[in-house]
Amino acid sequence: MAKKSKKDENPKVSADLEGFKMKINSFGEISSSFSIDKINEFLNKNVDDKKLRDRDDLEEVKKKPKK
């Protein structure tokens, strides 16, 4: 039996990242369909940074619920 190619399937992603594509060209340069600022905003909102958990001077970290 022939195997199904995984290149034809799109991965399951968050609704905020719908349409996100990353490509690496022959020179090793990375290009994406989203700006770096939008990617960083998504990561700041959805990913817990364990290095910043115990800092008292960051109010954003205190307000964010731990997962």
PQR file with spaces between the fields and no chain letter, atoms N, CA, C, O and H, PARSE charges and radii, in Angstrom:
ATOM       1  N    MET     1       0.831   -1.182    0.000 -0.4000 1.5000
ATOM       2  CA   MET     1       0.000    0.000    0.000 -0.0000 2.0000
ATOM       3  C    MET     1       0.878    1.249    0.000  0.5500 1.7000
ATOM       4  O    MET     1       1.945    1.273    0.613 -0.5500 1.4000
ATOM       5  N    ALA     2       0.423    2.257   -0.678 -0.4000 1.5000
ATOM       6  CA   ALA     2       1.148    3.520   -0.722 -0.0000 2.0000
ATOM       7  C    ALA     2       0.833    4.335    0.524  0.5500 1.7000
ATOM       8  O    ALA     2      -0.310    4.370    0.981 -0.5500 1.4000
ATOM       9  H    ALA     2      -0.444    2.237   -1.176  0.4000 1.0000
ATOM      10  N    LYS     3       1.847    4.986    1.065 -0.4000 1.5000
ATOM      11  CA   LYS     3       1.647    5.829    2.237 -0.0000 2.0000
ATOM      12  C    LYS     3       1.112    7.185    1.806  0.5500 1.7000
ATOM      13  O    LYS     3       1.420    7.680    0.722 -0.5500 1.4000
ATOM      14  H    LYS     3       2.775    4.957    0.694  0.4000 1.0000
ATOM      15  N    LYS     4       0.312    7.769    2.670 -0.4000 1.5000
ATOM      16  CA   LYS     4      -0.236    9.087    2.401 -0.0000 2.0000
ATOM      17  C    LYS     4       0.841   10.136    2.687  0.5500 1.7000
ATOM      18  O    LYS     4       1.494   10.089    3.730 -0.5500 1.4000
ATOM      19  H    LYS     4       0.062    7.367    3.551  0.4000 1.0000
ATOM      20  N    SER     5       1.021   11.059    1.783 -0.4000 1.5000
ATOM      21  CA   SER     5       2.029   12.096    1.951 -0.0000 2.0000
ATOM      22  C    SER     5       1.593   13.086    3.021  0.5500 1.7000
ATOM      23  O    SER     5       0.452   13.546    3.011 -0.5500 1.4000
ATOM      24  H    SER     5       0.490   11.097    0.936  0.4000 1.0000
ATOM      25  N    LYS     6       2.477   13.413    3.932 -0.4000 1.5000
ATOM      26  CA   LYS     6       2.159   14.362    4.995 -0.0000 2.0000
ATOM      27  C    LYS     6       2.266   15.800    4.514  0.5500 1.7000
ATOM      28  O    LYS     6       1.767   16.704    5.184 -0.5500 1.4000
ATOM      29  H    LYS     6       3.405   13.039    3.940  0.4000 1.0000
ATOM      30  N    LYS     7       2.897   16.037    3.383 -0.4000 1.5000
ATOM      31  CA   LYS     7       3.036   17.400    2.883 -0.0000 2.0000
ATOM      32  C    LYS     7       1.701   17.987    2.459  0.5500 1.7000
ATOM      33  O    LYS     7       1.542   19.208    2.466 -0.5500 1.4000
ATOM      34  H    LYS     7       3.303   15.302    2.839  0.4000 1.0000
ATOM      35  N    ASP     8       0.745   17.159    2.093 -0.4000 1.5000
ATOM      36  CA   ASP     8      -0.549   17.636    1.640 -0.0000 2.0000
ATOM      37  C    ASP     8      -1.452   18.041    2.798  0.5500 1.7000
ATOM      38  O    ASP     8      -2.395   18.808    2.602 -0.5500 1.4000
ATOM      39  H    ASP     8       0.874   16.167    2.087  0.4000 1.0000
ATOM      40  N    GLU     9      -1.180   17.542    3.994 -0.4000 1.5000
ATOM      41  CA   GLU     9      -2.015   17.827    5.147 -0.0000 2.0000
ATOM      42  C    GLU     9      -1.537   19.089    5.854  0.5500 1.7000
ATOM      43  O    GLU     9      -0.336   19.345    5.938 -0.5500 1.4000
ATOM      44  H    GLU     9      -0.414   16.920    4.152  0.4000 1.0000
ATOM      45  N    ASN    10      -2.478   19.871    6.359 -0.4000 1.5000
ATOM      46  CA   ASN    10      -2.134   21.039    7.163 -0.0000 2.0000
ATOM      47  C    ASN    10      -2.204   20.658    8.630  0.5500 1.7000
ATOM      48  O    ASN    10      -3.119   19.941    9.035 -0.5500 1.4000
ATOM      49  H    ASN    10      -3.453   19.663    6.291  0.4000 1.0000
ATOM      50  N    PRO    11      -1.248   21.126    9.442 -0.5600 1.5000
ATOM      51  CA   PRO    11      -1.278   20.797   10.867  0.2800 2.0000
ATOM      52  C    PRO    11      -2.402   21.527   11.576  0.5500 1.7000
ATOM      53  O    PRO    11      -2.860   22.572   11.114 -0.5500 1.4000
ATOM      54  N    LYS    12      -2.848   20.977   12.699 -0.4000 1.5000
ATOM      55  CA   LYS    12      -3.863   21.629   13.519 -0.0000 2.0000
ATOM      56  C    LYS    12      -3.180   22.732   14.314  0.5500 1.7000
ATOM      57  O    LYS    12      -2.183   22.492   14.994 -0.5500 1.4000
ATOM      58  H    LYS    12      -2.476   20.128   13.074  0.4000 1.0000
ATOM      59  N    VAL    13      -3.722   23.939   14.224 -0.4000 1.5000
ATOM      60  CA   VAL    13      -3.124   25.081   14.915 -0.0000 2.0000
ATOM      61  C    VAL    13      -4.202   25.872   15.640  0.5500 1.7000
ATOM      62  O    VAL    13      -5.396   25.680   15.406 -0.5500 1.4000
ATOM      63  H    VAL    13      -4.532   24.134   13.672  0.4000 1.0000
ATOM      64  N    SER    14      -3.774   26.747   16.506 -0.4000 1.5000
ATOM      65  CA   SER    14      -4.686   27.648   17.198 -0.0000 2.0000
ATOM      66  C    SER    14      -5.370   28.549   16.174  0.5500 1.7000
ATOM      67  O    SER    14      -4.811   28.830   15.114 -0.5500 1.4000
ATOM      68  H    SER    14      -2.805   26.903   16.696  0.4000 1.0000
ATOM      69  N    ALA    15      -6.569   28.995   16.491 -0.4000 1.5000
ATOM      70  CA   ALA    15      -7.305   29.879   15.586 -0.0000 2.0000
ATOM      71  C    ALA    15      -6.548   31.189   15.363  0.5500 1.7000
ATOM      72  O    ALA    15      -6.684   31.810   14.309 -0.5500 1.4000
ATOM      73  H    ALA    15      -7.023   28.767   17.352  0.4000 1.0000
ATOM      74  N    ASP    16      -5.749   31.615   16.350 -0.4000 1.5000
ATOM      75  CA   ASP    16      -4.968   32.842   16.210 -0.0000 2.0000
ATOM      76  C    ASP    16      -3.853   32.704   15.180  0.5500 1.7000
ATOM      77  O    ASP    16      -3.395   33.702   14.624 -0.5500 1.4000
ATOM      78  H    ASP    16      -5.638   31.110   17.206  0.4000 1.0000
ATOM      79  N    LEU    17      -3.414   31.475   14.923 -0.4000 1.5000
ATOM      80  CA   LEU    17      -2.314   31.244   13.994 -0.0000 2.0000
ATOM      81  C    LEU    17      -2.769   30.658   12.667  0.5500 1.7000
ATOM      82  O    LEU    17      -1.947   30.141   11.910 -0.5500 1.4000
ATOM      83  H    LEU    17      -3.786   30.664   15.375  0.4000 1.0000
ATOM      84  N    GLU    18      -4.042   30.727   12.376 -0.4000 1.5000
ATOM      85  CA   GLU    18      -4.562   30.186   11.117 -0.0000 2.0000
ATOM      86  C    GLU    18      -3.905   30.906    9.942  0.5500 1.7000
ATOM      87  O    GLU    18      -3.899   32.136    9.890 -0.5500 1.4000
ATOM      88  H    GLU    18      -4.709   31.146   12.991  0.4000 1.0000
ATOM      89  N    GLY    19      -3.361   30.153    9.015 -0.4000 1.5000
ATOM      90  CA   GLY    19      -2.689   30.724    7.853 -0.0000 2.0000
ATOM      91  C    GLY    19      -1.206   30.972    8.050  0.5500 1.7000
ATOM      92  O    GLY    19      -0.552   31.525    7.165 -0.5500 1.4000
ATOM      93  H    GLY    19      -3.366   29.154    9.057  0.4000 1.0000
ATOM      94  N    PHE    20      -0.666   30.577    9.184 -0.4000 1.5000
ATOM      95  CA   PHE    20       0.754   30.788    9.479 -0.0000 2.0000
ATOM      96  C    PHE    20       1.609   29.786    8.702  0.5500 1.7000
ATOM      97  O    PHE    20       1.393   28.579    8.801 -0.5500 1.4000
ATOM      98  H    PHE    20      -1.197   30.127    9.903  0.4000 1.0000
ATOM      99  N    LYS    21       2.557   30.271    7.948 -0.4000 1.5000
ATOM     100  CA   LYS    21       3.473   29.425    7.173 -0.0000 2.0000
ATOM     101  C    LYS    21       4.899   29.894    7.408  0.5500 1.7000
ATOM     102  O    LYS    21       5.170   31.093    7.484 -0.5500 1.4000
ATOM     103  H    LYS    21       2.733   31.253    7.867  0.4000 1.0000
ATOM     104  N    MET    22       5.812   28.924    7.523 -0.4000 1.5000
ATOM     105  CA   MET    22       7.241   29.227    7.646 -0.0000 2.0000
ATOM     106  C    MET    22       7.965   28.501    6.530  0.5500 1.7000
ATOM     107  O    MET    22       7.658   27.349    6.225 -0.5500 1.4000
ATOM     108  H    MET    22       5.592   27.951    7.462  0.4000 1.0000
ATOM     109  N    LYS    23       8.927   29.179    5.923 -0.4000 1.5000
ATOM     110  CA   LYS    23       9.723   28.581    4.854 -0.0000 2.0000
ATOM     111  C    LYS    23      11.181   28.930    5.066  0.5500 1.7000
ATOM     112  O    LYS    23      11.508   30.014    5.550 -0.5500 1.4000
ATOM     113  H    LYS    23       9.176   30.115    6.172  0.4000 1.0000
ATOM     114  N    ILE    24      12.053   28.010    4.702 -0.4000 1.5000
ATOM     115  CA   ILE    24      13.492   28.243    4.747 -0.0000 2.0000
ATOM     116  C    ILE    24      14.008   28.107    3.324  0.5500 1.7000
ATOM     117  O    ILE    24      13.845   27.065    2.690 -0.5500 1.4000
ATOM     118  H    ILE    24      11.788   27.129    4.310  0.4000 1.0000
ATOM     119  N    ASN    25      14.632   29.171    2.827 -0.4000 1.5000
ATOM     120  CA   ASN    25      15.110   29.125    1.446 -0.0000 2.0000
ATOM     121  C    ASN    25      16.467   28.436    1.354  0.5500 1.7000
ATOM     122  O    ASN    25      16.999   27.973    2.363 -0.5500 1.4000
ATOM     123  H    ASN    25      14.765   30.018    3.342  0.4000 1.0000
ATOM     124  N    SER    26      17.018   28.367    0.169 -0.4000 1.5000
ATOM     125  CA   SER    26      18.274   27.637   -0.052 -0.0000 2.0000
ATOM     126  C    SER    26      19.472   28.286    0.651  0.5500 1.7000
ATOM     127  O    SER    26      20.505   27.640    0.829 -0.5500 1.4000
ATOM     128  H    SER    26      16.586   28.743   -0.651  0.4000 1.0000
ATOM     129  N    PHE    27      19.344   29.557    1.051 -0.4000 1.5000
ATOM     130  CA   PHE    27      20.421   30.238    1.772 -0.0000 2.0000
ATOM     131  C    PHE    27      20.269   30.127    3.282  0.5500 1.7000
ATOM     132  O    PHE    27      21.095   30.658    4.025 -0.5500 1.4000
ATOM     133  H    PHE    27      18.506   30.083    0.907  0.4000 1.0000
ATOM     134  N    GLY    28      19.218   29.441    3.749 -0.4000 1.5000
ATOM     135  CA   GLY    28      18.982   29.272    5.172 -0.0000 2.0000
ATOM     136  C    GLY    28      18.213   30.408    5.800  0.5500 1.7000
ATOM     137  O    GLY    28      18.106   30.474    7.024 -0.5500 1.4000
ATOM     138  H    GLY    28      18.548   29.010    3.145  0.4000 1.0000
ATOM     139  N    GLU    29      17.671   31.314    4.989 -0.4000 1.5000
ATOM     140  CA   GLU    29      16.895   32.426    5.518 -0.0000 2.0000
ATOM     141  C    GLU    29      15.478   31.960    5.812  0.5500 1.7000
ATOM     142  O    GLU    29      14.866   31.250    5.014 -0.5500 1.4000
ATOM     143  H    GLU    29      17.758   31.261    3.994  0.4000 1.0000
ATOM     144  N    ILE    30      14.969   32.363    6.953 -0.4000 1.5000
ATOM     145  CA   ILE    30      13.626   31.977    7.367 -0.0000 2.0000
ATOM     146  C    ILE    30      12.657   33.093    6.996  0.5500 1.7000
ATOM     147  O    ILE    30      12.898   34.262    7.295 -0.5500 1.4000
ATOM     148  H    ILE    30      15.465   32.940    7.602  0.4000 1.0000
ATOM     149  N    SER    31      11.572   32.725    6.351 -0.4000 1.5000
ATOM     150  CA   SER    31      10.520   33.687    6.048 -0.0000 2.0000
ATOM     151  C    SER    31       9.205   33.123    6.555  0.5500 1.7000
ATOM     152  O    SER    31       8.981   31.913    6.539 -0.5500 1.4000
ATOM     153  H    SER    31      11.377   31.775    6.108  0.4000 1.0000
ATOM     154  N    SER    32       8.336   34.025    7.006 -0.4000 1.5000
ATOM     155  CA   SER    32       7.043   33.565    7.524 -0.0000 2.0000
ATOM     156  C    SER    32       5.938   34.466    7.004  0.5500 1.7000
ATOM     157  O    SER    32       6.180   35.569    6.515 -0.5500 1.4000
ATOM     158  H    SER    32       8.518   35.008    7.019  0.4000 1.0000
ATOM     159  N    SER    33       4.717   33.961    7.125 -0.4000 1.5000
ATOM     160  CA   SER    33       3.569   34.719    6.657 -0.0000 2.0000
ATOM     161  C    SER    33       3.084   35.730    7.703  0.5500 1.7000
ATOM     162  O    SER    33       2.255   36.583    7.386 -0.5500 1.4000
ATOM     163  H    SER    33       4.520   33.064    7.522  0.4000 1.0000
ATOM     164  N    PHE    34       3.583   35.650    8.939 -0.4000 1.5000
ATOM     165  CA   PHE    34       3.222   36.590    9.997 -0.0000 2.0000
ATOM     166  C    PHE    34       4.440   37.413   10.375  0.5500 1.7000
ATOM     167  O    PHE    34       5.577   36.972   10.206 -0.5500 1.4000
ATOM     168  H    PHE    34       4.256   34.957    9.196  0.4000 1.0000
ATOM     169  N    SER    35       4.196   38.610   10.885 -0.4000 1.5000
ATOM     170  CA   SER    35       5.298   39.440   11.360 -0.0000 2.0000
ATOM     171  C    SER    35       5.814   38.885   12.690  0.5500 1.7000
ATOM     172  O    SER    35       5.095   38.189   13.407 -0.5500 1.4000
ATOM     173  H    SER    35       3.273   38.969   11.022  0.4000 1.0000
ATOM     174  N    ILE    36       7.039   39.197   12.994 -0.4000 1.5000
ATOM     175  CA   ILE    36       7.661   38.757   14.246 -0.0000 2.0000
ATOM     176  C    ILE    36       6.878   39.304   15.441  0.5500 1.7000
ATOM     177  O    ILE    36       6.726   38.616   16.450 -0.5500 1.4000
ATOM     178  H    ILE    36       7.623   39.762   12.411  0.4000 1.0000
ATOM     179  N    ASP    37       6.386   40.529   15.330 -0.4000 1.5000
ATOM     180  CA   ASP    37       5.624   41.124   16.428 -0.0000 2.0000
ATOM     181  C    ASP    37       4.353   40.334   16.718  0.5500 1.7000
ATOM     182  O    ASP    37       4.007   40.133   17.883 -0.5500 1.4000
ATOM     183  H    ASP    37       6.509   41.088   14.510  0.4000 1.0000
ATOM     184  N    LYS    38       3.655   39.885   15.685 -0.4000 1.5000
ATOM     185  CA   LYS    38       2.431   39.116   15.888 -0.0000 2.0000
ATOM     186  C    LYS    38       2.748   37.751   16.509  0.5500 1.7000
ATOM     187  O    LYS    38       2.000   37.275   17.363 -0.5500 1.4000
ATOM     188  H    LYS    38       3.936   40.048   14.739  0.4000 1.0000
ATOM     189  N    ILE    39       3.842   37.123   16.092 -0.4000 1.5000
ATOM     190  CA   ILE    39       4.254   35.837   16.661 -0.0000 2.0000
ATOM     191  C    ILE    39       4.616   36.016   18.134  0.5500 1.7000
ATOM     192  O    ILE    39       4.205   35.212   18.971 -0.5500 1.4000
ATOM     193  H    ILE    39       4.449   37.510   15.398  0.4000 1.0000
ATOM     194  N    ASN    40       5.381   37.063   18.462 -0.4000 1.5000
ATOM     195  CA   ASN    40       5.766   37.327   19.849 -0.0000 2.0000
ATOM     196  C    ASN    40       4.554   37.631   20.722  0.5500 1.7000
ATOM     197  O    ASN    40       4.494   37.199   21.873 -0.5500 1.4000
ATOM     198  H    ASN    40       5.715   37.716   17.783  0.4000 1.0000
ATOM     199  N    GLU    41       3.590   38.369   20.182 -0.4000 1.5000
ATOM     200  CA   GLU    41       2.367   38.671   20.926 -0.0000 2.0000
ATOM     201  C    GLU    41       1.611   37.383   21.261  0.5500 1.7000
ATOM     202  O    GLU    41       1.125   37.218   22.380 -0.5500 1.4000
ATOM     203  H    GLU    41       3.639   38.719   19.247  0.4000 1.0000
ATOM     204  N    PHE    42       1.514   36.478   20.293 -0.4000 1.5000
ATOM     205  CA   PHE    42       0.853   35.193   20.526 -0.0000 2.0000
ATOM     206  C    PHE    42       1.593   34.390   21.588  0.5500 1.7000
ATOM     207  O    PHE    42       0.962   33.830   22.485 -0.5500 1.4000
ATOM     208  H    PHE    42       1.909   36.612   19.384  0.4000 1.0000
ATOM     209  N    LEU    43       2.922   34.323   21.501 -0.4000 1.5000
ATOM     210  CA   LEU    43       3.707   33.555   22.466 -0.0000 2.0000
ATOM     211  C    LEU    43       3.617   34.154   23.868  0.5500 1.7000
ATOM     212  O    LEU    43       3.509   33.415   24.846 -0.5500 1.4000
ATOM     213  H    LEU    43       3.434   34.778   20.773  0.4000 1.0000
ATOM     214  N    ASN    44       3.659   35.468   23.975 -0.4000 1.5000
ATOM     215  CA   ASN    44       3.548   36.118   25.289 -0.0000 2.0000
ATOM     216  C    ASN    44       2.202   35.832   25.934  0.5500 1.7000
ATOM     217  O    ASN    44       2.112   35.687   27.153 -0.5500 1.4000
ATOM     218  H    ASN    44       3.747   36.068   23.180  0.4000 1.0000
ATOM     219  N    LYS    45       1.161   35.751   25.126 -0.4000 1.5000
ATOM     220  CA   LYS    45      -0.179   35.528   25.646 -0.0000 2.0000
ATOM     221  C    LYS    45      -0.413   34.062   26.010  0.5500 1.7000
ATOM     222  O    LYS    45      -1.150   33.784   26.956 -0.5500 1.4000
ATOM     223  H    LYS    45       1.234   35.869   24.135  0.4000 1.0000
ATOM     224  N    ASN    46       0.192   33.120   25.289 -0.4000 1.5000
ATOM     225  CA   ASN    46      -0.160   31.715   25.436 -0.0000 2.0000
ATOM     226  C    ASN    46       0.907   30.804   26.039  0.5500 1.7000
ATOM     227  O    ASN    46       0.610   29.659   26.380 -0.5500 1.4000
ATOM     228  H    ASN    46       0.791   33.346   24.521  0.4000 1.0000
ATOM     229  N    VAL    47       2.133   31.284   26.178 -0.4000 1.5000
ATOM     230  CA   VAL    47       3.206   30.426   26.676 -0.0000 2.0000
ATOM     231  C    VAL    47       3.744   31.001   27.983  0.5500 1.7000
ATOM     232  O    VAL    47       4.079   32.183   28.065 -0.5500 1.4000
ATOM     233  H    VAL    47       2.374   32.214   25.902  0.4000 1.0000
ATOM     234  N    ASP    48       3.822   30.158   28.991 -0.4000 1.5000
ATOM     235  CA   ASP    48       4.350   30.546   30.291 -0.0000 2.0000
ATOM     236  C    ASP    48       5.872   30.517   30.247  0.5500 1.7000
ATOM     237  O    ASP    48       6.468   29.491   29.918 -0.5500 1.4000
ATOM     238  H    ASP    48       3.551   29.198   28.925  0.4000 1.0000
ATOM     239  N    ASP    49       6.505   31.648   30.579 -0.4000 1.5000
ATOM     240  CA   ASP    49       7.962   31.728   30.596 -0.0000 2.0000
ATOM     241  C    ASP    49       8.445   31.411   32.012  0.5500 1.7000
ATOM     242  O    ASP    49       8.309   32.234   32.917 -0.5500 1.4000
ATOM     243  H    ASP    49       6.021   32.481   30.846  0.4000 1.0000
ATOM     244  N    LYS    50       9.005   30.226   32.198 -0.4000 1.5000
ATOM     245  CA   LYS    50       9.378   29.798   33.547 -0.0000 2.0000
ATOM     246  C    LYS    50      10.495   30.637   34.152  0.5500 1.7000
ATOM     247  O    LYS    50      10.651   30.647   35.373 -0.5500 1.4000
ATOM     248  H    LYS    50       9.116   29.557   31.462  0.4000 1.0000
ATOM     249  N    LYS    51      11.269   31.335   33.347 -0.4000 1.5000
ATOM     250  CA   LYS    51      12.320   32.191   33.896 -0.0000 2.0000
ATOM     251  C    LYS    51      11.746   33.448   34.547  0.5500 1.7000
ATOM     252  O    LYS    51      12.391   34.056   35.402 -0.5500 1.4000
ATOM     253  H    LYS    51      11.142   31.327   32.355  0.4000 1.0000
ATOM     254  N    LEU    52      10.536   33.836   34.145 -0.4000 1.5000
ATOM     255  CA   LEU    52       9.944   35.060   34.669 -0.0000 2.0000
ATOM     256  C    LEU    52       8.877   34.805   35.724  0.5500 1.7000
ATOM     257  O    LEU    52       8.301   35.767   36.233 -0.5500 1.4000
ATOM     258  H    LEU    52      10.012   33.341   33.451  0.4000 1.0000
ATOM     259  N    ARG    53       8.590   33.574   36.072 -0.4000 1.5000
ATOM     260  CA   ARG    53       7.521   33.249   37.019 -0.0000 2.0000
ATOM     261  C    ARG    53       7.702   33.902   38.385  0.5500 1.7000
ATOM     262  O    ARG    53       6.737   34.425   38.942 -0.5500 1.4000
ATOM     263  H    ARG    53       9.058   32.793   35.659  0.4000 1.0000
ATOM     264  N    ASP    54       8.891   33.885   38.926 -0.4000 1.5000
ATOM     265  CA   ASP    54       9.128   34.317   40.298 -0.0000 2.0000
ATOM     266  C    ASP    54       9.554   35.778   40.422  0.5500 1.7000
ATOM     267  O    ASP    54       9.941   36.216   41.505 -0.5500 1.4000
ATOM     268  H    ASP    54       9.674   33.460   38.473  0.4000 1.0000
ATOM     269  N    ARG    55       9.490   36.524   39.343 -0.4000 1.5000
ATOM     270  CA   ARG    55       9.887   37.929   39.415 -0.0000 2.0000
ATOM     271  C    ARG    55       8.765   38.752   40.008  0.5500 1.7000
ATOM     272  O    ARG    55       7.610   38.632   39.599 -0.5500 1.4000
ATOM     273  H    ARG    55       9.176   36.168   38.463  0.4000 1.0000
ATOM     274  N    ASP    56       9.107   39.590   40.972 -0.4000 1.5000
ATOM     275  CA   ASP    56       8.124   40.437   41.636 -0.0000 2.0000
ATOM     276  C    ASP    56       7.882   41.743   40.898  0.5500 1.7000
ATOM     277  O    ASP    56       6.862   42.395   41.120 -0.5500 1.4000
ATOM     278  H    ASP    56      10.046   39.688   41.304  0.4000 1.0000
ATOM     279  N    ASP    57       8.799   42.138   40.024 -0.4000 1.5000
ATOM     280  CA   ASP    57       8.691   43.442   39.384 -0.0000 2.0000
ATOM     281  C    ASP    57       7.848   43.428   38.098  0.5500 1.7000
ATOM     282  O    ASP    57       7.638   44.483   37.499 -0.5500 1.4000
ATOM     283  H    ASP    57       9.628   41.609   39.844  0.4000 1.0000
ATOM     284  N    LEU    58       7.375   42.286   37.675 -0.4000 1.5000
ATOM     285  CA   LEU    58       6.571   42.207   36.464 -0.0000 2.0000
ATOM     286  C    LEU    58       5.108   41.930   36.820  0.5500 1.7000
ATOM     287  O    LEU    58       4.767   40.830   37.254 -0.5500 1.4000
ATOM     288  H    LEU    58       7.546   41.429   38.162  0.4000 1.0000
ATOM     289  N    GLU    59       4.266   42.913   36.637 -0.4000 1.5000
ATOM     290  CA   GLU    59       2.848   42.765   36.977 -0.0000 2.0000
ATOM     291  C    GLU    59       2.127   41.838   36.000  0.5500 1.7000
ATOM     292  O    GLU    59       1.197   41.137   36.398 -0.5500 1.4000
ATOM     293  H    GLU    59       4.543   43.807   36.285  0.4000 1.0000
ATOM     294  N    GLU    60       2.537   41.820   34.730 -0.4000 1.5000
ATOM     295  CA   GLU    60       1.892   40.974   33.728 -0.0000 2.0000
ATOM     296  C    GLU    60       2.006   39.500   34.101  0.5500 1.7000
ATOM     297  O    GLU    60       1.066   38.730   33.903 -0.5500 1.4000
ATOM     298  H    GLU    60       3.293   42.389   34.407  0.4000 1.0000
ATOM     299  N    VAL    61       3.142   39.114   34.635 -0.4000 1.5000
ATOM     300  CA   VAL    61       3.365   37.718   34.996 -0.0000 2.0000
ATOM     301  C    VAL    61       2.470   37.328   36.162  0.5500 1.7000
ATOM     302  O    VAL    61       1.966   36.206   36.210 -0.5500 1.4000
ATOM     303  H    VAL    61       3.906   39.739   34.796  0.4000 1.0000
ATOM     304  N    LYS    62       2.268   38.248   37.104 -0.4000 1.5000
ATOM     305  CA   LYS    62       1.422   37.955   38.261 -0.0000 2.0000
ATOM     306  C    LYS    62      -0.030   37.737   37.849  0.5500 1.7000
ATOM     307  O    LYS    62      -0.706   36.867   38.399 -0.5500 1.4000
ATOM     308  H    LYS    62       2.677   39.160   37.064  0.4000 1.0000
ATOM     309  N    LYS    63      -0.516   38.519   36.885 -0.4000 1.5000
ATOM     310  CA   LYS    63      -1.909   38.451   36.446 -0.0000 2.0000
ATOM     311  C    LYS    63      -2.175   37.213   35.614  0.5500 1.7000
ATOM     312  O    LYS    63      -3.301   36.717   35.587 -0.5500 1.4000
ATOM     313  H    LYS    63       0.032   39.226   36.438  0.4000 1.0000
ATOM     314  N    LYS    64      -1.166   36.710   34.940 -0.4000 1.5000
ATOM     315  CA   LYS    64      -1.340   35.562   34.040 -0.0000 2.0000
ATOM     316  C    LYS    64      -1.503   34.279   34.845  0.5500 1.7000
ATOM     317  O    LYS    64      -0.665   33.973   35.694 -0.5500 1.4000
ATOM     318  H    LYS    64      -0.251   37.113   34.962  0.4000 1.0000
ATOM     319  N    PRO    65      -2.574   33.523   34.589 -0.5600 1.5000
ATOM     320  CA   PRO    65      -2.752   32.269   35.326  0.2800 2.0000
ATOM     321  C    PRO    65      -1.730   31.227   34.898  0.5500 1.7000
ATOM     322  O    PRO    65      -1.407   31.102   33.717 -0.5500 1.4000
ATOM     323  N    LYS    66      -1.229   30.481   35.877 -0.4000 1.5000
ATOM     324  CA   LYS    66      -0.261   29.428   35.576 -0.0000 2.0000
ATOM     325  C    LYS    66      -0.983   28.201   35.090  0.5500 1.7000
ATOM     326  O    LYS    66      -2.048   27.856   35.601 -0.5500 1.4000
ATOM     327  H    LYS    66      -1.492   30.583   36.836  0.4000 1.0000
ATOM     328  N    LYS    67      -0.410   27.535   34.100 -0.4000 1.5000
ATOM     329  CA   LYS    67      -1.016   26.330   33.533 -0.0000 2.0000
ATOM     330  C    LYS    67      -0.477   25.106   34.181  0.5500 1.7000
ATOM     331  O    LYS    67      -0.873   23.995   33.829 -0.5500 1.4000
ATOM     332  H    LYS    67       0.455   27.815   33.685  0.4000 1.0000
